[in-house]
Amino acid sequence: MNFKKPTLIAEVGCNHKGEIEIAKQFIKVAKEFCDVPCIKFQKRDPKTLLSEEEYNLPHPVEQNSYGKSYGEHREFLEFDIEKHKILKKECENIGIEYFSSVWDIKSTKEICNINPKKIKIGSATNLNFDILNYICKNFNGEIHLSLGMTTINEEEKIVNFFNKHNRNNDLILYACTSAYPVETNDVCLLEIKRLIEKYKITDQVKDIGFSGHHKGISFDMAAYTLGANYIERHFTLDRTWKGTDHAASLEPDGMRRLNRNLKSLNLALKFKNKEILDIELPTRTKLKKEIN
């Protein structure tokens, strides 16, 4: 089995607390301290995404809310497209790749218009075929799509849709469990193997990834060993900050260590290129005896 160089994605989401300067700090730390290749934000328009009733409901966890209603909370945490342009430019200036998840058709059009190399469709949005159709027809880059809380029938419907639109060669599917955080017995790493055998080996998708919401970094290493070439983890500067996602996020040192360990694992996952390696020869000469 040939292992590609892994791509680690630091997912900020809304962990920036609605502050553009904090978002810029995320970019700086992700590049300069963690040395990850990609950082991902999110774009949603709460008034498009939510019904009036949903908008006016209180946040389900009051202490995490940034507004009087769930809609106001979401509005507070959102960046408009001009701020996304600023973030993309900031990424380009220091050499880290920007991209974003999209949650609604308005946000999809806006993100497509700023032309990132990748776009992400989260688990909650993967059955919004208006979004999928727009991306297929109007976006030329890689299409990353998570399969959390998705049935096998729904998964097949999604893949068939991309096949029908001749975009399967740009599609990366992510094994994912949609909980924050995910307990160990619900990580279900062998979903990676199933997706590879069902879709990648049969050339129905470009590649397979793993979007993890668990604690620690050991499962990400196993995910890469199983064949997930894209590893996506939520990223925060401080897990004690107010908000829903921080508890399922890696702080900078965790992201740095994960990146370092994935690079080392990539170097180690190979067969010996000769029966006795050069590094073994001195030890063989010193210690190995043949006894008849």
Legacy VTK file of the C-alpha trace (Angstrom):
# vtk DataFile Version 3.0
C-alpha trace
ASCII
DATASET POLYDATA
POINTS 292 float
0.000 0.000 0.000
1.381 3.405 -0.985
0.726 6.186 1.523
0.327 9.739 0.272
1.631 12.642 2.274
-1.204 13.471 4.707
-3.017 16.814 4.561
-3.902 18.189 7.988
-6.703 20.765 8.133
-7.090 23.062 11.144
-10.803 23.839 11.338
-11.507 27.140 13.082
-15.238 27.208 12.322
-16.623 29.873 14.641
-14.001 29.452 17.396
-12.781 32.989 16.600
-15.722 34.311 18.680
-16.796 36.664 15.894
-13.617 38.767 16.091
-11.559 39.249 12.928
-8.316 39.950 14.826
-8.662 36.652 16.699
-9.291 34.917 13.358
-6.052 36.433 12.025
-4.271 35.135 15.117
-5.589 31.648 14.340
-4.022 31.899 10.868
-0.683 33.068 12.255
-0.504 30.329 14.913
-1.659 27.594 12.510
1.108 28.519 10.061
4.003 29.628 12.242
3.637 27.361 15.285
1.649 24.341 14.029
2.936 24.409 10.414
-0.310 22.968 9.048
-0.980 23.329 5.301
-4.684 24.300 5.460
-6.992 26.306 7.708
-10.763 26.219 7.367
-13.435 28.698 8.401
-17.195 28.563 7.834
-19.759 30.752 6.112
-23.453 30.816 6.838
-26.225 33.360 6.531
-28.488 32.823 9.556
-31.511 34.537 7.996
-31.241 32.264 4.936
-30.464 29.128 6.901
-32.963 29.439 9.759
-36.738 29.731 9.781
-38.189 32.652 11.751
-39.101 30.249 14.533
-35.596 28.728 14.639
-34.016 32.182 14.539
-35.992 33.360 17.577
-35.477 30.269 19.736
-33.045 30.599 22.638
-29.631 28.961 22.320
-29.917 25.404 23.723
-26.896 26.014 25.998
-27.415 29.489 27.439
-23.864 29.964 28.766
-22.459 29.464 25.257
-24.725 32.011 23.589
-23.527 35.292 22.086
-27.072 36.641 21.603
-30.576 36.707 23.066
-31.798 34.190 20.460
-30.087 31.413 18.517
-30.283 33.564 15.387
-28.643 36.539 17.106
-25.976 34.174 18.441
-25.217 32.944 14.914
-25.198 36.492 13.516
-22.649 37.570 16.148
-20.260 34.768 15.195
-20.522 35.187 11.417
-18.105 37.004 9.134
-19.476 38.634 6.007
-17.844 37.877 2.680
-15.606 40.964 2.859
-14.052 39.599 6.041
-13.607 36.210 4.389
-11.712 37.979 1.613
-9.475 39.518 4.276
-8.859 36.092 5.831
-8.091 34.532 2.447
-5.611 37.314 1.697
-4.043 36.911 5.133
-3.566 33.192 4.420
-2.030 33.885 1.019
0.392 36.401 2.537
1.905 33.888 4.962
1.618 30.708 2.884
-1.254 28.684 4.334
-4.278 27.571 2.301
-7.660 29.126 3.162
-10.966 27.432 2.615
-14.434 27.395 4.128
-17.461 25.276 4.875
-20.749 26.533 3.429
-24.138 26.148 5.094
-26.648 27.760 2.731
-27.001 28.719 -0.925
-26.219 32.417 -0.384
-22.990 31.599 1.446
-22.127 28.978 -1.180
-22.337 31.551 -3.976
-20.261 34.057 -2.013
-17.481 31.587 -1.195
-17.386 30.237 -4.754
-16.973 33.804 -5.994
-13.738 34.301 -4.032
-12.329 31.166 -5.694
-10.617 29.072 -2.995
-8.896 25.841 -4.046
-11.207 23.771 -1.840
-14.729 24.039 -0.496
-16.280 22.025 2.346
-19.799 20.670 2.737
-20.432 19.692 6.336
-22.515 16.751 7.479
-25.516 18.954 8.244
-25.586 20.274 4.674
-24.711 17.217 2.599
-28.323 16.594 1.485
-28.897 20.177 0.338
-28.851 19.407 -3.373
-29.336 23.064 -4.309
-25.917 23.693 -2.760
-24.375 20.562 -4.273
-25.746 21.420 -7.704
-24.450 24.989 -7.554
-20.987 23.800 -6.519
-20.879 21.170 -9.263
-21.703 23.754 -11.905
-19.851 26.804 -10.611
-16.830 25.672 -8.589
-13.770 24.100 -10.182
-11.744 23.090 -7.108
-11.796 20.134 -4.739
-15.108 19.353 -3.056
-14.770 18.022 0.501
-17.871 16.441 2.055
-18.451 14.938 5.512
-20.715 11.940 6.100
-21.664 12.357 9.756
-25.282 11.523 10.667
-25.832 10.169 7.134
-27.438 6.841 6.197
-25.916 4.480 3.641
-28.798 5.233 1.241
-28.200 8.980 1.629
-24.455 8.493 1.153
-25.036 6.563 -2.085
-27.445 9.233 -3.284
-24.777 11.901 -2.707
-22.037 9.982 -4.526
-24.386 9.179 -7.418
-25.209 12.882 -7.685
-21.535 13.784 -8.102
-21.047 10.943 -10.572
-24.015 12.190 -12.604
-22.495 15.684 -12.722
-19.031 14.334 -13.619
-17.497 15.824 -10.466
-16.643 12.588 -8.657
-12.950 13.063 -9.551
-12.964 16.208 -7.378
-14.861 14.663 -4.445
-13.228 13.804 -1.105
-15.494 11.964 1.359
-14.857 12.206 5.094
-15.710 9.546 7.645
-17.220 11.445 10.561
-19.280 11.092 13.724
-21.288 14.247 14.415
-20.961 14.826 18.165
-18.885 17.352 20.113
-16.853 15.706 21.549
-17.157 12.085 20.325
-16.632 9.317 22.870
-14.118 6.603 22.026
-16.626 3.860 21.210
-18.360 6.146 18.677
-15.280 7.192 16.655
-15.803 4.179 14.321
-12.488 4.340 12.477
-13.263 1.337 10.272
-15.742 3.526 8.376
-12.604 4.812 6.614
-11.816 1.310 5.346
-15.435 0.839 4.218
-15.439 4.111 2.262
-12.107 3.286 0.616
-13.305 -0.156 -0.482
-16.693 1.077 -1.658
-15.788 4.345 -3.376
-12.057 5.003 -3.734
-10.922 1.623 -5.047
-13.786 1.740 -7.561
-12.742 5.266 -8.675
-16.050 6.827 -7.652
-14.309 9.525 -5.568
-10.931 11.233 -5.573
-9.988 10.401 -1.995
-11.085 9.693 1.589
-10.592 11.803 4.706
-11.383 11.717 8.410
-13.093 14.531 10.302
-12.535 13.948 13.999
-14.249 15.463 17.026
-12.637 13.171 19.602
-10.184 13.934 22.400
-6.462 13.505 21.827
-4.560 12.717 18.633
-4.027 8.947 18.601
-7.139 8.177 16.525
-5.979 10.562 13.788
-2.790 8.552 13.456
-4.823 5.377 13.104
-7.106 7.085 10.575
-4.131 7.929 8.378
-2.788 4.369 8.681
-6.197 3.087 7.554
-5.951 5.239 4.418
-7.526 8.642 5.238
-5.280 11.114 3.425
-7.051 14.218 4.759
-7.273 14.707 8.521
-9.531 17.523 9.731
-9.557 18.616 13.375
-11.261 21.516 15.111
-8.744 24.109 16.267
-8.896 26.589 19.134
-6.465 28.905 20.850
-8.015 28.140 24.240
-10.337 25.234 25.074
-11.776 27.169 28.029
-13.236 29.891 25.780
-16.986 30.355 25.595
-18.590 28.343 22.809
-19.808 24.914 21.770
-16.854 23.600 19.740
-13.852 24.425 21.945
-14.134 21.229 24.025
-13.805 19.101 20.861
-10.900 21.183 19.505
-7.126 20.896 19.664
-5.134 23.732 21.142
-1.984 24.876 19.286
0.391 22.406 20.933
-1.953 19.511 20.190
-2.257 20.570 16.541
1.514 21.009 16.284
2.157 17.541 17.743
-0.442 15.945 15.484
1.144 17.538 12.426
4.617 16.427 13.505
3.450 12.869 14.222
1.593 12.524 10.906
4.726 13.591 9.030
6.819 11.055 10.949
4.253 8.318 10.376
4.277 9.055 6.645
8.033 8.432 6.579
7.712 5.193 8.571
4.853 3.567 6.617
6.865 1.647 4.011
8.497 -1.696 3.364
12.241 -2.229 3.604
13.832 -1.396 0.243
16.424 -4.144 0.711
16.607 -7.270 2.850
19.197 -5.766 5.196
19.206 -1.996 5.505
22.477 -0.092 5.531
21.728 1.094 9.052
21.572 -2.579 10.171
24.981 -3.610 8.795
27.168 -2.510 11.759
24.839 -4.226 14.213
24.697 -7.359 12.053
28.497 -7.513 11.909
28.766 -7.089 15.677
25.944 -9.302 16.929
24.633 -11.785 14.359
26.030 -15.355 14.519
25.084 -18.288 12.340
24.997 -21.532 14.348
24.920 -24.852 12.476
LINES 1 293
292 0 1 2 3 4 5 6 7 8 9 10 11 12 13 14 15 16 17 18 19 20 21 22 23 24 25 26 27 28 29 30 31 32 33 34 35 36 37 38 39 40 41 42 43 44 45 46 47 48 49 50 51 52 53 54 55 56 57 58 59 60 61 62 63 64 65 66 67 68 69 70 71 72 73 74 75 76 77 78 79 80 81 82 83 84 85 86 87 88 89 90 91 92 93 94 95 96 97 98 99 100 101 102 103 104 105 106 107 108 109 110 111 112 113 114 115 116 117 118 119 120 121 122 123 124 125 126 127 128 129 130 131 132 133 134 135 136 137 138 139 140 141 142 143 144 145 146 147 148 149 150 151 152 153 154 155 156 157 158 159 160 161 162 163 164 165 166 167 168 169 170 171 172 173 174 175 176 177 178 179 180 181 182 183 184 185 186 187 188 189 190 191 192 193 194 195 196 197 198 199 200 201 202 203 204 205 206 207 208 209 210 211 212 213 214 215 216 217 218 219 220 221 222 223 224 225 226 227 228 229 230 231 232 233 234 235 236 237 238 239 240 241 242 243 244 245 246 247 248 249 250 251 252 253 254 255 256 257 258 259 260 261 262 263 264 265 266 267 268 269 270 271 272 273 274 275 276 277 278 279 280 281 282 283 284 285 286 287 288 289 290 291
